[in-house]
């Protein structure tokens, strides 16, 4: 991986210019062409963004069909069914791709294929256990707390239907394999197949004038199809890289073979679980305090804003393996430059999204989803401000995880989550659903301050040596 952080020797650059003293002086364009880290990763980000944007547009079309077919009240109930299941999934599910990437990156140069297969099997077992636990928890929550959350007796069984999709959603192992192999184009476009299936089913249900039960079944079928396709591609990627299937790998004494893996997985799972409390359970809070109809409006604003937030998630998909490798190779400067440049790029994306929403948001909401959902406009504006803060925090969070600081990330998430719920509990009864959007702004601001201060403090305090370069003027990383 030294080629990721070392520049091309200046003699090999055709675009170099010579100064008055005769020293080579590379132009910005030449440095960009010589870049072996930023340039290919931004190209990968463009692929992922294009695929995700296409999927997001199809999802918006699917939601538009659902809102018009179900109406505000039934759509709110539909949202509660999905949110209960997804909240339980993300609270229980291990984000096994994060510890897998970190441990595989540390061992990929020296470990045997069989050992790597056992490592992937470790992540797969965590995926299976957490998926089954999440499905059972979702059903239990619906039975016990359904009326409090806005589900009557007839609607609670819908959660049991969608829980099948949660039980089959095994993605951690396959995600790690695809990310480490650099298959970002596959990650970008594989999701399109499931979204197209969901859109097709929604159109069919709209034409047949079906109700909420059939829409829940359609969402379940498309989610299971997505999981099966994703895992098939992940297993094929492992085979192509010479790693045996994790299903047939040696699964004996995994905790002793890979000490620290489970602790890292639990820590990152708790951290992502706390983010889930603010990204999924917030809809349930709005439903409890303001009713299912308000929850539907709030959910719609969150789903639209999530299109922009996807940039931060995709960025972590791309740069986390490289940040882990850079940190293992003692490149403080490479980590700092990579994080800073990507924060600037994501800030630009957030500003463009906010400006477009301000100019065209309300008429587009009325056109696509109907006049009954125009109340989501103010909620969407506030949510986009919160998303800008979270986008800024995403690269720093990835860097801190690569530095093996999951406990610090977890502590920051705990404090920010507490601040979110205190703010939301105070503001939702007074201002309605938009109070939850204000709480997201508080959450994002706290993470930005904590992660940026910790990251730059860690980089400044580290005494790791920098790699020797072949030129006094480095290309872009």
C-alpha positions in Angstrom: 0.0 0.0 0.0 3.0 2.3 -0.1 2.0 3.4 -3.6 -1.1 5.1 -2.0 1.0 7.6 -0.1 4.2 7.9 -2.1 4.4 10.3 -5.1 5.6 9.3 -8.5 9.3 10.2 -9.0 9.5 13.6 -10.5 11.4 12.3 -13.5 8.4 10.3 -14.7 5.9 13.1 -14.8 5.4 14.3 -18.4 3.6 17.5 -17.3 6.3 18.7 -15.0 7.5 22.3 -15.5 10.9 23.6 -14.7 11.5 26.7 -12.7 14.2 29.3 -13.2 16.5 27.3 -10.9 16.0 24.1 -13.0 14.0 22.3 -10.3 10.9 20.5 -11.5 7.7 22.2 -10.5 4.6 20.1 -11.0 1.4 21.8 -12.1 -1.8 21.3 -10.2 -3.1 19.2 -13.2 0.0 17.0 -13.2 -0.3 16.5 -9.4 -3.9 15.5 -9.8 -3.0 13.0 -12.5 -0.3 11.6 -10.3 -2.5 11.2 -7.3 -2.8 7.6 -6.2 -5.2 8.1 -3.3 -7.6 11.1 -3.7 -8.2 10.9 -7.4 -9.2 7.2 -7.6 -11.3 7.5 -4.4 -13.2 10.5 -5.7 -13.9 8.6 -8.9 -15.2 5.7 -6.8 -17.3 8.2 -4.8 -18.7 9.5 -8.1 -19.7 6.0 -9.0 -21.3 5.4 -5.7 -23.1 8.8 -5.7 -24.5 8.2 -9.2 -25.8 4.8 -8.2 -27.2 6.0 -4.9 -28.7 9.1 -6.6 -30.4 6.8 -9.1 -31.7 4.6 -6.3 -32.8 7.6 -4.3 -34.8 8.9 -7.2 -36.5 5.6 -7.7 -37.2 5.4 -3.9 -38.7 8.8 -4.0 -41.0 7.6 -6.8 -41.9 4.6 -4.8 -42.7 6.7 -1.7 -44.8 9.0 -3.9 -46.9 6.1 -5.0 -47.2 4.9 -1.4 -48.3 8.3 -0.2 -51.0 8.7 -2.9 -52.2 5.1 -2.4 -52.4 5.2 1.4 -53.1 8.8 2.4 -51.5 10.6 5.4 -53.0 8.5 8.2 -52.3 5.0 6.6 -48.9 6.2 5.4 -48.0 7.2 8.9 -49.0 3.7 10.2 -46.9 2.2 7.3 -44.0 4.3 8.4 -44.3 3.2 12.0 -44.2 -0.5 11.0 -41.0 0.1 9.0 -39.4 2.2 11.7 -40.1 -0.3 14.6 -38.4 -3.0 12.6 -35.4 -0.9 11.4 -34.8 0.6 14.8 -34.6 -2.9 16.4 -32.4 -4.1 13.6 -29.9 -1.2 13.9 -29.9 -1.4 17.7 -29.0 -5.1 17.7 -27.2 -5.6 14.4 -23.4 -5.7 14.5 -21.7 -3.4 11.9 -19.3 -6.3 11.4 -17.8 -4.7 8.2 -16.0 -2.1 10.3 -14.0 -4.6 12.5 -13.6 -6.9 9.5 -12.0 -4.1 7.5 -9.7 -3.1 10.3 -8.5 -6.6 11.1 -8.2 -7.8 7.5 -6.3 -4.6 6.6 -3.8 -5.4 9.4 -3.4 -9.1 8.4 -3.9 -9.2 4.6 -0.2 -9.0 3.8 0.8 -11.9 6.0 -2.2 -14.1 6.8 -3.1 -17.2 4.9 -6.3 -17.3 2.9 -7.7 -19.9 5.3 -7.1 -17.5 8.3 -8.8 -14.7 6.4 -11.7 -16.9 5.6 -12.1 -17.7 9.4 -12.0 -13.9 10.1 -14.8 -13.3 7.6 -16.7 -16.2 9.2 -16.4 -14.5 12.5 -18.2 -11.5 11.1 -20.8 -13.7 9.3 -21.7 -15.4 12.6 -22.2 -12.0 14.2 -24.4 -11.0 11.3 -26.6 -14.1 11.7 -27.0 -13.8 15.4 -27.8 -10.1 15.4 -30.2 -10.4 12.5 -32.3 -13.1 14.2 -32.2 -11.2 17.5 -33.4 -8.0 15.8 -36.3 -9.7 14.1 -37.5 -11.2 17.4 -37.1 -7.9 19.2 -39.1 -6.1 16.5 -42.1 -8.5 17.0 -41.9 -8.2 20.8 -41.8 -4.4 20.7 -44.8 -4.3 18.3 -46.8 -6.6 20.7 -45.9 -4.8 23.9 -45.6 -1.1 22.8 -47.6 -1.0 19.6 -50.5 1.0 21.0 -48.2 3.6 22.6 -46.4 4.0 19.3 -49.5 4.4 17.2 -50.2 0.8 16.1 -53.6 -0.7 16.9 -54.2 -4.4 17.3 -54.8 -5.0 13.6 -51.6 -3.3 12.5 -49.2 -4.9 14.9 -49.0 -8.1 12.9 -47.6 -6.1 10.0 -44.3 -5.8 12.0 -44.1 -9.6 12.0 -44.2 -9.7 8.2 -41.5 -7.1 7.8 -39.4 -8.8 10.5 -38.7 -11.6 7.9 -36.7 -9.0 5.9 -34.8 -8.0 9.1 -33.9 -11.7 9.8 -32.5 -12.1 6.3 -30.5 -8.9 6.1 -27.0 -10.3 6.4 -24.7 -7.6 4.9 -21.6 -7.1 7.1 -19.3 -9.8 5.7 -20.2 -9.2 2.1 -19.9 -5.4 2.5 -16.4 -5.8 4.0 -15.3 -8.1 1.1 -16.6 -5.7 -1.6 -15.0 -2.6 0.1 -11.6 -4.1 0.7 -11.5 -5.4 -2.9 -12.4 -1.9 -4.2 -15.6 -3.0 -5.9 -17.3 0.3 -5.4 -19.0 0.2 -8.7 -20.7 -3.0 -7.6 -21.7 -1.3 -4.3 -23.1 1.6 -6.3 -25.4 -0.2 -8.6 -26.4 -3.4 -6.9 -29.0 -1.6 -4.8 -30.7 -0.5 -8.0 -32.1 -4.0 -8.6 -34.0 -4.1 -5.3 -35.3 -0.6 -5.7 -36.5 -1.3 -9.2 -38.3 -4.4 -7.8 -39.9 -2.3 -5.0 -41.0 0.3 -7.5 -42.5 -2.3 -9.8 -44.5 -3.9 -6.9 -45.7 -0.5 -5.7 -47.0 0.5 -9.1 -48.8 -2.8 -9.4 -50.4 -2.4 -6.0 -51.4 1.2 -6.8 -53.1 0.0 -10.0 -54.9 -2.8 -8.1 -55.9 -0.4 -5.4 -54.3 -2.4 -2.6 -53.8 -1.3 1.0 -51.1 -1.2 3.7 -50.7 -5.0 4.1 -49.7 -5.5 0.5 -47.3 -2.6 0.6 -45.5 -4.1 3.7 -45.2 -7.4 1.8 -43.7 -5.6 -1.2 -41.1 -3.9 1.0 -40.3 -7.3 2.6 -39.8 -9.1 -0.6 -37.6 -6.4 -2.2 -35.4 -6.3 1.0 -34.9 -10.0 1.0 -34.0 -9.9 -2.7 -31.5 -7.2 -2.1 -29.8 -9.2 0.8 -29.5 -12.3 -1.3 -28.0 -10.5 -4.3 -25.6 -8.5 -2.1 -24.3 -11.7 -0.4 -23.9 -13.6 -3.6 -21.7 -10.8 -5.0 -19.7 -10.6 -1.8 -18.9 -14.4 -1.8 -17.9 -14.2 -5.5 -15.5 -11.3 -4.7 -13.9 -13.4 -1.9 -13.5 -16.3 -4.3 -11.9 -14.1 -6.9 -9.3 -12.8 -4.4 -8.4 -16.4 -3.4 -10.2 -16.5 0.0 -12.3 -19.6 0.6 -16.0 -19.2 1.5 -16.6 -18.2 5.1 -19.5 -20.7 5.2 -17.0 -23.5 5.0 -14.2 -21.9 7.0 -12.8 -23.1 10.3 -15.0 -21.6 13.0 -13.3 -23.1 16.1 -11.9 -20.8 18.8 -12.5 -17.6 16.8 -12.3 -15.3 19.9 -8.8 -16.7 20.7 -7.7 -16.5 17.1 -8.7 -12.9 16.7 -8.4 -11.2 20.1 -10.0 -7.8 20.3 -12.3 -8.4 17.3 -15.5 -8.9 19.4 -14.7 -5.9 21.6 -14.2 -3.7 18.6 -17.4 -5.0 17.1 -19.4 -4.4 20.2 -18.1 -0.9 20.6 -18.8 0.1 17.0 -22.3 -1.6 17.3 -23.1 0.5 20.4 -21.9 3.6 18.6 -24.0 2.9 15.5 -26.9 1.8 17.7 -26.8 5.2 19.4 -26.9 6.9 16.0 -30.0 4.7 15.2 -31.8 6.2 18.2 -31.6 9.5 16.5 -32.0 8.3 12.9 -34.8 5.8 13.4 -36.4 6.0 16.8 -36.9 9.8 16.3 -39.8 8.9 14.1 -41.4 6.8 16.8 -40.9 9.7 19.3 -42.7 12.0 16.9 -45.5 9.5 16.5 -45.8 9.1 20.3 -45.9 12.8 21.0 -47.6 14.2 17.8 -49.5 11.2 16.2 -49.0 9.0 13.1 -49.9 11.7 10.6 -47.1 14.0 11.9 -44.7 11.0 11.9 -45.5 10.5 8.2 -44.6 14.1 7.4 -41.4 13.9 9.5 -40.4 10.5 8.0 -40.8 12.0 4.5 -38.5 14.9 5.3 -35.9 12.5 6.8 -36.0 10.2 3.7 -35.5 13.1 1.3 -32.6 14.5 3.4 -31.1 11.1 3.6 -30.3 11.3 -0.1 -27.7 14.0 0.9 -26.6 12.1 4.0 -25.8 9.1 1.8 -22.7 11.1 0.6 -21.2 10.8 4.1 -22.1 7.1 4.3 -20.6 6.4 0.9 -17.5 8.4 1.8 -17.0 6.1 4.8 -17.4 3.1 2.5 -14.5 4.4 0.3 -12.0 6.0 2.7 -12.2 3.8 5.8 -10.1 1.0 4.4 -7.5 3.5 3.2 -7.5 5.4 6.4 -6.8 2.2 8.3 -4.0 1.3 5.9 -2.5 4.8 6.1 -2.6 4.8 9.9 -1.0 1.4 10.0 1.7 2.8 7.7 2.3 5.8 10.0 1.2 8.4 7.6 -0.1 11.2 9.8 0.1 13.7 6.9 -1.8 11.5 4.6 -4.6 11.0 7.1 -4.9 14.7 7.8 -5.0 15.7 4.1 -7.5 13.1 3.2 -9.9 14.0 5.9 -9.6 17.7 5.3 -10.2 17.5 1.5 -13.2 15.2 1.9 -14.7 17.4 4.6 -14.5 20.4 2.1 -16.1 18.3 -0.7 -18.9 17.1 1.5 -19.5 20.7 2.8 -20.0 21.8 -0.8 -22.5 19.0 -1.4 -24.5 20.1 1.6 -24.6 23.7 0.6 -25.8 22.9 -2.9 -28.6 20.6 -1.5 -29.7 23.3 1.0 -29.8 26.0 -1.8 -31.8 23.7 -4.1 -34.3 22.9 -1.4 -34.8 26.6 -0.5 -35.5 27.4 -4.2 -37.6 24.5 -5.3 -38.5 22.3 -2.3 -42.1 23.3 -1.7 -43.4 23.1 -5.2 -41.6 19.8 -5.8 -43.1 18.3 -2.6 -46.6 19.2 -3.7 -46.0 18.0 -7.2 -44.5 14.6 -6.2 -46.2 13.7 -3.0 -49.4 15.7 -3.1 -50.6 18.9 -1.3 -51.2 17.0 1.9 -47.5 16.5 2.3 -46.3 20.1 1.7 -45.9 20.5 5.4 -42.6 18.6 5.1 -40.9 21.6 3.5 -39.9 23.4 6.8 -38.9 20.1 8.3 -36.7 19.3 5.3 -34.9 22.6 5.5 -34.0 22.1 9.1 -33.0 18.5 8.5 -30.6 19.6 5.7 -28.8 21.9 8.2 -28.3 18.9 10.5 -27.2 16.7 7.6 -24.5 19.3 6.7 -23.1 18.9 10.2 -23.2 15.1 10.1 -21.4 15.1 6.7 -18.6 17.2 8.1 -18.3 14.7 11.0 -18.2 11.6 8.9 -14.6 11.7 7.7 -13.3 12.5 11.2 -15.3 9.6 12.6 -13.8 7.2 10.1 -10.3 8.4 10.9 -10.8 8.0 14.6 -12.0 4.4 14.1 -9.0 3.7 11.9 -6.9 5.0 14.8 -8.5 2.4 17.0 -10.5 4.9 19.0 -13.9 3.2 19.0 -14.4 3.9 22.7 -14.0 7.6 22.2 -16.4 7.6 19.2 -18.9 5.7 21.4 -18.6 8.2 24.3 -19.2 11.1 21.9 -22.2 9.3 20.4 -23.7 8.7 23.9 -23.4 12.4 24.9 -24.8 13.6 21.5 -27.7 11.1 21.7 -28.6 12.3 25.2 -28.6 15.9 24.0 -30.8 14.9 21.1 -33.4 13.3 23.2 -33.5 16.1 25.8 -33.9 18.6 23.0 -36.5 16.6 21.1 -38.5 15.8 24.3 -38.7 19.5 25.1 -39.3 20.8 21.6 -41.6 18.3 19.8 -44.6 18.9 22.2 -44.2 22.6 21.7 -43.2 23.0 18.0 -44.4 19.7 16.5 -42.4 17.4 14.3 -39.9 20.1 13.4 -38.6 20.0 17.0 -37.0 16.6 16.2 -35.2 18.3 13.3 -33.9 20.9 15.6 -32.7 18.1 17.9 -30.7 16.7 15.0 -28.9 20.0 14.6 -27.8 19.8 18.2 -26.7 16.2 17.7 -24.6 17.0 14.6 -23.0 20.1 16.2 -21.8 18.1 19.2 -20.3 15.4 17.0 -18.5 17.9 14.8 -16.8 19.7 17.7 -15.9 16.5 19.5 -14.6 14.6 16.5 -12.6 17.5 15.0 -10.9 18.4 18.2 -10.0 14.8 19.0 -8.8 14.0 15.5 -6.4 17.0 15.2 -5.3 16.6 18.7 -4.4 13.0 18.1 -2.5 13.8 14.9 -0.6 16.6 16.6 0.3 14.4 19.6 1.4 11.4 17.5 5.2 11.0 17.0 4.9 8.5 14.2 7.5 9.0 11.5 6.4 10.2 8.1 7.3 8.0 5.0 10.3 9.1 3.0 9.2 10.6 -0.4 11.0 10.8 -3.7 10.2 14.5 -4.2 10.0 17.6 -2.1 6.7 18.5 -3.7 4.2 15.7 -3.2 1.2 15.1 -5.4 -2.3 15.1 -4.0 -2.5 12.1 -1.7 
